[in-house]
Amino acid sequence: MSEDPAITLQDRFAAAKNDHASLWKSLWDDGTYIPWDRGQSSPSLVDLLNDYPSLITPSSPSQQLTAFVPGCGRGYDVLLFASHGLKALGLDLSESAIIAAKQNAEKSGLNSQLYGFVDGDFFGDAWRSEGERFDVVYDYTFLCALDPSQGLREKWADRMRELVRDGGVLICLEFPLYKGLEMPGPPWPLREEIYKGLLEERGFVREMYVKPRRYLESGEGSDMVSVWRLK
Ligand SMILES: C[S@@+](CC[C@H](N)C(=O)[O-])C[C@H]1O[C@@H](n2cnc3c(N)ncnc32)[C@H](O)[C@@H]1O
């Protein structure tokens, strides 16, 4: 049975009470109502990696940087990192999304050594090699997909602290910054101050804060890119 597009994402999540994991999975399984899926990498990330190559340049030719994209959906941003030569891992709760991501990856013609996809929970450890940490972690439409009333923002920040290697970076495409703070999600509204409050007290130092040259209409022109280095 296909989903009724007249029912908003916010109404669906309100009706799901706290079982958001099951709802994400059923939306992906059905596949007819996935309004967040853009069918491509975020243009803001494309431009960031082209404009600031030092973010993804290893310190020696023998080093291979690693990237991680939680809540990767169909994996477009994972493949973008792989296309720059990073070894990139995408994670999503949804097995259906991960199967689609693997199919996209096969079609991309990229070296399969450069990407991996796994289904699992960002907050759990089943998907992760013990102690595994990453040089670059990218968050777009993931923090805003976590219900703040469930204390998940603090858990997200604690988890990022564990997953970014010392000296590595967390890149956040901050979204949605335009949305009233009282509005329901997903996407749950965010602000520059919220990212700062979560990350600065965990040892992340913001080393870039830029307005993307290109962005998706969904951000209503307010999206920002922040780059946080773990000191
Ligand atoms: C708004 S969607 C964004 C997907 C993708 N980043 C994109 O832009 O197309 C949020 C994604 O996070 C995934 N997700 C939500 N909670 C998660 C969790 N705890 N662990 C892993 N993935 C999760 C959902 O399944 C969904 O694919």
The ligand as an SDF file (V2000), in Angstrom:
LIG
                    3D

 27 29  0  0  0  0  0  0  0  0999 V2000
   15.7680   13.1400    6.8200 C   0  0  0  0  0  0  0  0  0  0  0  0
   16.4320   11.5800    6.3940 S   0  0  0  0  0  0  0  0  0  0  0  0
   17.8950   12.0710    5.5190 C   0  0  0  0  0  0  0  0  0  0  0  0
   18.4930   10.9920    4.6730 C   0  0  0  0  0  0  0  0  0  0  0  0
   19.7050   11.4490    3.8420 C   0  0  0  0  0  0  0  0  0  0  0  0
   20.7010   12.0910    4.6520 N   0  0  0  0  0  0  0  0  0  0  0  0
   19.2320   12.3620    2.7490 C   0  0  0  0  0  0  0  0  0  0  0  0
   19.4790   13.5730    2.8620 O   0  0  0  0  0  0  0  0  0  0  0  0
   18.6210   11.8670    1.7860 O   0  0  0  0  0  0  0  0  0  0  0  0
   17.0820   11.0020    7.9440 C   0  0  0  0  0  0  0  0  0  0  0  0
   17.6680    9.6090    7.8530 C   0  0  0  0  0  0  0  0  0  0  0  0
   18.1900    9.2280    9.1230 O   0  0  0  0  0  0  0  0  0  0  0  0
   17.9120    7.8590    9.3190 C   0  0  0  0  0  0  0  0  0  0  0  0
   17.9610    7.6360   10.7660 N   0  0  0  0  0  0  0  0  0  0  0  0
   17.1430    8.1580   11.7200 C   0  0  0  0  0  0  0  0  0  0  0  0
   17.5330    7.7700   12.9470 N   0  0  0  0  0  0  0  0  0  0  0  0
   18.6470    7.0030   12.7810 C   0  0  0  0  0  0  0  0  0  0  0  0
   19.5240    6.3180   13.6610 C   0  0  0  0  0  0  0  0  0  0  0  0
   19.3360    6.3490   14.9960 N   0  0  0  0  0  0  0  0  0  0  0  0
   20.5740    5.6350   13.1480 N   0  0  0  0  0  0  0  0  0  0  0  0
   20.7770    5.5990   11.8010 C   0  0  0  0  0  0  0  0  0  0  0  0
   19.9800    6.2290   10.9040 N   0  0  0  0  0  0  0  0  0  0  0  0
   18.9280    6.9200   11.3850 C   0  0  0  0  0  0  0  0  0  0  0  0
   16.5470    7.6440    8.6860 C   0  0  0  0  0  0  0  0  0  0  0  0
   16.2870    6.3070    8.3370 O   0  0  0  0  0  0  0  0  0  0  0  0
   16.6550    8.5480    7.4620 C   0  0  0  0  0  0  0  0  0  0  0  0
   17.1440    7.8590    6.3390 O   0  0  0  0  0  0  0  0  0  0  0  0
  1  2  1  0
  2  3  1  0
  2 10  1  0
  3  4  1  0
  4  5  1  0
  5  6  1  0
  5  7  1  0
  7  8  2  0
  7  9  1  0
 10 11  1  0
 11 12  1  0
 11 26  1  0
 12 13  1  0
 13 14  1  0
 13 24  1  0
 14 15  1  0
 14 23  1  0
 15 16  2  0
 16 17  1  0
 17 18  1  0
 17 23  2  0
 18 19  1  0
 18 20  2  0
 20 21  1  0
 21 22  2  0
 22 23  1  0
 24 25  1  0
 24 26  1  0
 26 27  1  0
M  CHG  2   2   1   9  -1
M  END
$$$$
